[in-house]
Amino acid sequence: PGDRETLIVEASFPGNPNAADFFVAGERDYMFGVPARSEKDGKLVFTVPILDRPTTTPTDGGLYYTLTTAAGAVEGLLPFP
């Protein structure tokens, strides 16, 4: 979710939100800026600038991400914005 210029990711996990980092892979002609961390309604939110994107949004696959905390990391796939 987000708009054509930002990717917004809401993270939910136990523990200290200040110890979390979010990384998203730039691929398929997407390029991302540095994620900004904030809290909204008690939830951790990362807002990632979309610096470049393809002219047409891909319909297959997605963007690989990694969320890290002091306890470990989790990887996943986000839909293309």
Protein Blocks (a to p, Z undefined) as FASTA:
>chain_A
ZZfkbccdddddedjfklpccddddeehiacdddddddeehiacdddddfbdcfbdcfeh
cdddddddfkbccddddddZZ
